[in-house]
């Protein structure tokens, strides 16, 4: 009995399980209701770029063209090298050069393309005898041809108008006392004329006239630098100052006499400079070439002290230039 009913029970159980499975599947299908379709995909969003405000175009600062006016002062003139050296080292570009007497010697070399280090090297090896030629009974103790030849050698025998920078040399016309500015012609000859201290150097004949030291009429040639085209003029004043003591030696007497004669004119012209640099070289005598190192150092120190004033003046001129178009547009 038992053996015959066991297979029947197993078979019944399988049928019941199958039926339950079918019912479960049907129930699940019924719970779902209607078959739903998936939502269609949303359209792609196209980004709309926002308007970009263009960055303001920086307005370039107006260019200020710098000129330097190198004054006379015999052996004190080595200070000009120190001034130029310090201005160059601080990024100030000098485009115009004017010179009187000793300033014309340094100015010629600088306008001719020599930088301050080259000029300093030349100063170290310069012997006074190489630029002094004794002359008797000819209007002066020194002829000046050696100085002329020396300068021409330094500028490679180029005339003034062919130098790398515009250059002006100031001399005094002996016959009329007029200020004369040389911007063309023999460079060494013009420098010689500008450096011909009366009674010490022979007057220099150029054309129909004779010329002597430019310091008589223009101790620091500010106006000459301005006439070349400079917007800003840096004047370097190395002239001797009256100390209440008698100068020593003939050259000292002559040098101070010229300074006294040109003092009033010099003060008026210096007032027209934008910046005046005054190296402390008053203690250096006009013939003390051995003090050249000290003069160069004093020039460096004086130029360094003047840098804030120079930069402030450049800023003032740039601001004034930029305001001109604005003012014109409001009219």
Secondary structure, DSSP 8 states (H G I E B T S, - for coil): -HHHHHHHHHHHHHHHHHHHHHHHHHHHHHHT-S-------------------------------EEEEE---GGGGGHHHHHHHHHHHTT--EEEEEEETHHHHHHHHHHTT--HHHHHHHHHH--GGGG--B--SSSSSB--HHHHHHHHHHTTT--GGGSSSEEEEEEEETTT--EEEE-SS-HHHHHHHHT--BTTB--EEETTEEEE-GGGT-SS-HHHHHHHT-SEEEEE-------SS---HHHHHHHHHHHHHTHHHHHHHHTTSSEEE--S-TTS-TT-GGGHHHHHHHHHHHHHHHHHHHHHHHHHHHHHHHHHHHHHHT-
